[in-house]
Amino acid sequence: MTPLSEDSPYVVEARRLVKRFGANTVVDGIDLRVPRGGCFGLLGPNGAGKTTTLRMILGHSPPSGGALTVLGEAMPAAGRTVRARIGVVPQDDNLDPDFTVMENLRVYASYFPRPAREPLEPYLMSLLDFVALADRAEDRIQALSGGMRRRLVIARALVNDPELLILDEPTTGLDPQIRHLIWARLRELKNHGTTVLLTTHYMEEAERLCDRLAIIDHGRLLAEDAPRRLVAGEVEPNVIEVRTGPGAPPPAELVRHARLEAVDGVWHCHTEDPGAVLAVLQRSPELEYLHRPANLEDVFLRLTGRELRE
Amino acid sequence: MDTTDISGHWRLPAPRPVALAVWRRNVRVWRRLMLPSLVLNFGEPFLYLLGLGFGLGQFIGEMEGIGYFAFLASGLVASSGMMVASYEGIYSVYTRMVPQKTYDGMLATPVRIDDIVAGEMLWCATKGTISGSAILIVATLLGAVAGVEALLCLPLLFLVGLAFAGPAIAVSAVAPSYDFFSYYITLVMTPMFILCGVFYPVSSLPEAAQHAVLVLPLTHAVALIRPLVTGAPLSDVTMHLGVLTGFAVVGFYVAVALVRRRFVV
């Protein structure tokens, strides 16, 4: 296990990474390489091991096996120095309720060994401006909406001008306007050279924001590629959804032209040859159907299955 | 859990100067709520002193050759250092550690658990010192303080605060909820408050009990602070300081290890 050199093209490199809690293996030998620059997404259902992987990357959880380097340094040994170069947006809001918006940034900045910019105050103000909160600088945290709090947590994660920004489900529970604003800001950061690493279970977020995606489930890496290539490589390009009603069989001939999947009374026909499927369906005019291109959700469900996770 | 994790939790702490940033964060919050906090710091002991000191004092007269008012006032300086540092170390520390997730925020930065616990202990001791000083001021105004050597109570109160902060933070680290603190208050703090010489001299306890209370830090805090306030002769200074320092050092170590166990999994 040779350590990576400083000029490694990867900000995170995990080899056979394992995390066990007692008999429960949460991360089961993941190999992960997050390239410097761009946005990398960890996509997986609840309990897939996403947050545990992030905790190991941050040095908060010692791996049970494998090797992990972050920004060229071995973890968890180098946790303190590595965290000085990382920004973190946690899943839960942990803003300081005793302080104003601006004080939250000021106090957080005091936890870093040296200010990211001198003088610090105008830099902090520019961060508030970046997340559209400049006019709320003196407000108490209790006066902020959920979307404002999330934006403030993002601004707080930038007080040290990080090389790597890590976000754990950054837009969960937010309305579409806020979600789009956050996506726009993350794209802007990416364009300025910050590497963005996020977890999500929103396909749209993964598709719009991420240059590369790793789909993980049950602690294993199932696929890793650019979103478009995942769709091209893992599933047939066309989906024709045929509504037959629960329990009813599909037209028998379809099996010859498509991979069939029953989903609550709808048959999903995954196919390379939509013309042939449509020709079969023309002969049964009573059937309703929907023809659409395959998307990331098809890939995700194919790889992780359809059973419920809670 | 892997055995390597457990030894990891118990490795020696190495706090860094960033602990002062944690301390400053708490000072900042306290400044916002300073007025109600100070009213409490002055008000409660003022009531105790007036009610018990003057009320009981009329019947008791002197205790160990000291007027009862001064005897009680000096005891309350010490017990207030204990109470305030302990309460900060349980309720407030737990609030930051668990429901408020303040530590999670700090731990995403270069701040480590060693630094957080050191900063919290310094803050608990600071608050204990403020509270003990408040009583000292009230006692001085009411004529119960013998001389300027009472100023030595200030650094002593800080040490007393450290001695109680460590165990209190350790209790917070293992607490499943706020209810858990009732055990600590009922089984640890209240017995000390009653048995360690705050209201009457330890020498009036049965002999076995006199030896038993020697393992409790409040006994040593009272034994140092009372002579400094009332002008009575000091004795066994090294032992008293040694016990208080021991509680502070071991308390810090155990608190760091238990907070690590809570967070580093």
Chai-1 contact restraints between the chains, C-beta under 6 A:
chainA,res_idxA,chainB,res_idxB,connection_type,confidence,min_distance_angstrom,max_distance_angstrom,comment,restraint_id
A,R80,B,P110,contact,1.0,0.0,6.0,A-B,restraint_1
A,R83,B,T109,contact,1.0,0.0,6.0,A-B,restraint_2
A,R83,B,P110,contact,1.0,0.0,6.0,A-B,restraint_3
A,A84,B,P110,contact,1.0,0.0,6.0,A-B,restraint_4
A,V88,B,A108,contact,1.0,0.0,6.0,A-B,restraint_5
A,N94,B,K101,contact,1.0,0.0,6.0,A-B,restraint_6
A,N94,B,D104,contact,1.0,0.0,6.0,A-B,restraint_7
A,N94,B,G105,contact,1.0,0.0,6.0,A-B,restraint_8
A,D98,B,V29,contact,1.0,0.0,6.0,A-B,restraint_9
A,V107,B,R25,contact,1.0,0.0,6.0,A-B,restraint_10
A,S110,B,A21,contact,1.0,0.0,6.0,A-B,restraint_11
A,Y111,B,A21,contact,1.0,0.0,6.0,A-B,restraint_12
A,Y111,B,M106,contact,1.0,0.0,6.0,A-B,restraint_13
A,Y111,B,T109,contact,1.0,0.0,6.0,A-B,restraint_14
A,Y111,B,V111,contact,1.0,0.0,6.0,A-B,restraint_15
A,F112,B,T109,contact,1.0,0.0,6.0,A-B,restraint_16
